[in-house]
């Protein structure tokens, strides 16, 4: 894992583990992806894991909230028209992903706007039912403000016996130009699919082997902004937790033992 994937995986863990209901829902999806095996620890179907709706939405929300990169572009062949601005040929444009990721006009914030963009909401990229379809913007050679044409997420109409929403679907439709943790166009990060798989598989395997309990009840950790624009933002404070190997039958009858640790600055770990 590289220096961006490690802190991103930390944030994914932190948000899931601190919300027991979210952890139970995510665990329900992870359990569907186990492969038949007597090995310990468990093995998982990576393709199935990376296609679970809630896992994907939680992953996408993690990158939306904690990735801050500067994207450099320039018109190489002719002047470019962006809304009301004309960019001369060969002049550099600097785009901040954080500006797009934190613009409330771009994002589903719940039916009553109860999930503002400055808060983590694991369901932000899930859709359940189509409420309305905004009219398509008129085609133009010039760029226009982002007007996502997406299914509006609402509370699920029904749940299964474990309380997991039925009919949930992960979707990035309408978020083109708004969700840009990997950049955009032909210059997008070529390793983006590998990073997604790393993050989700790391969560599944570690959570399968260990029970993790956060010792601080705070809703959010302060974010270190000193490396803003250079990738994944890191926590600016320590996140204390208790970890214990899950009880399982192993040769010699060894059971899990509890240890305390501090997970801080995952990039340097």
Secondary structure, DSSP 8 states (H G I E B T S, - for coil): --HHHHHHHHHHHHHHHH-HHHHHHHHHHHHHTB-S---SS--B-HHHHTT-HHHHHHHHHHHHHHEEEEEEEE-SSS-EEETTEEE-TT-EEEEEHHHHHT-GGGS---TTS-S-TTS--TTTTEE-------------SSB-------------S-B-TTS-BSS-EE--TT-TTT--TT--GGGS-TTHHHHHHHHHHHHHHHHHHEEEEES---S---EE-TTTBEEE-EESS-EEEEEEE-----TT-----EEEEEE--GGG-
